[in-house]
Amino acid sequence: MSGMNVEMSGPGESDEAEFDAIMDPKVQESIGRSLKAHYDDLINAPVPDKFLVLLAQLEAKESRSAAGDASDERP
């Protein structure tokens, strides 16, 4: 891979394969910008109507449940 240096341990140094990847700062910056743009798009995307309906149903159910629990707490 260009922009990346990999250092591996020599034979007999470890039972497990170990390596340290050193990525070029310009590559890291480019990846960071791309990820930020992608996540910004996700955050700003509208919530689908189906999810809004499900959330409203859940809130209504929780309200009814909470109201029922409060009426059970009579002295």
N, C-alpha and C positions, 0 to 999 in steps of 0.2 A: 504494500500500500504506500502511496506517496504521501509525504507529510507525517509519517509515523515511524518511529524507531522502536524496535522491540529488542529488549535485552533478556536473554534466557540464561538460567543458571546452567553451569556445566554438568557433565555426567558425574553422578555420585554425590552431588551437593545436596540433593533433596529427593525424597521418595516421590513427591508430587511434582507435577510440571508447574513451574512458577515462571512468571514473566512480568516485566514492568513495561507498559506501553507508554511512550512519551509522544504526545501528539503536538504537532506544530501549533503555536498559539493562533495563527491566522485560520487554521482549519477549525480549531475550537470556537473561535469567534463566529465563523461562518455557520457552523452547526447551531450555535446558540441563537443567532439571529433567525435562522430557519425555524427552530423549535418555538421561539417566542412568537413569531408570526402565526404559526400553526395554532398554538394555544390561544392567542388573542382572537383568532377567527372562531374557535370553539366557544370561548366565553361570550362572545358577542352574538352568537347564533341564537335565533329565537327558539323558545321551548315549544316542542310540538304540542298541538291542541290535545292530543290523546293523554299526554303526561299531565297537562293542566287539569283535565277532567278527573284523572285518577287522584291527583293531589287534593282536589276539592272534595272528592268522595272520602278520602282518608281523613281530612280535617273534620268533615261532618260527622263521621263515625266516632272520632276521638272526642268531639264536643258532646255527642250524645252519651258516650261512655262516662265522661267526666261528670256530666249532669246527673247521671244515674248513680254514680258513686257518692256524690254530694248528698243526694236525697236519702241514702242509706245510713248516713251519719247523724241520726236523730238522737237527742239526749234521752 
